[in-house]
Amino acid sequence: MPQLPDYRPVVFRDRAAGYAFLTRSTATSEQTIDWDDGETYPVVDVEISSESHPFYTGKARTVDSEGRIAQFERRYGSQGEGAGDKASDDSA
């Protein structure tokens, strides 16, 4: 019979947002935390969660709908038009 993973309560903590939640997981950790219910649980620190992810917080950057070529031309101008005329003058 196959061995089942050790599925137990674990606290995941998002340090960037100061947010932690208790769930069940097979994740392991040497660190522990005293939870609100008075129990001690292993704690896993994560870099990002729904509390700090830009998509879920509504702070996501909006993608510019302008195309890359149009954005380049707006930033640097359309300098390609004069280059063709100069090359034809040199060959004459």
N, C-alpha and C positions, 0 to 999 in steps of 0.2 A: 504494500500500500504506500503511495507517495506521501512524503512529508509535506504538510501544509506550512506556508509561511507564517511567521509570528506577527499576526495582525492585531494591533493594540492601539490604545489612545496615544496620540502624539500632538504636541503643540507646534504649530508653524508660526514663526515670528518674522514679520517684515520690519526690519530695523529702520528703513528709510521713512516709513509711514508711522512707526510706533504702533503697529497693529499686530495682534496675535489672535489665532483661532485654534480651537481644539477640534480635532477630527481623528479618524482612525486611519492608520497607515502601517506599512511594513518598514518605513524609514527608521534608522537607528541613529542615536546620538549619545555622546558621553555627558553632555550638558543636560541639566534638569531645571524645571521651573515649578514653583508653587502656584497652582491655579486657583481661581476664585472659589472652587468647591472644597478647598482645603487639601486636595490630593497633589502629589508631586508627579509630574509627567516629564518624559524626555522632550527637549525642545530642539527644533531644527530651524536655523536661521536661513531665510531666503532673501535674495536680492530684490525681488519684485513680486508683488501680489496684486490682487484686484484693487487694493487700496492705494497703490502707488503707480499702477500701470496707466499710461496716458489714455489708452482707449477707454478704460472703465471710469476714469476720473473726469473725462470730458475735456482734458487738456491736450488732446492730440493735435499735432500740427496739421493744418489743412494743406493738402497737396495743391500746388499751383496748377490750374487747369491749362495754362499756357504751355505750348509744346516746347521742347528743348531748343529747336532751331530758332523759333520766334523769340525765346528768352535770350539766346545768344546774340541774335541780331539787335535786340533792344539794348542789351548791355554794351556790346562792342560796335554796334553799327554794321551796316552791310558794306564792308570794305572790299568785298570780292569783286565789285563792279569795276573799280578803277584798275585793279591788277591786270585784268585782261587787256585793257587798252594800252597799258605801259609795255607789256610784252610784245604787242604787235608793232609798236613804234620802234623798238630796239632792233627788230629783224629787218626793217626797211632800209 
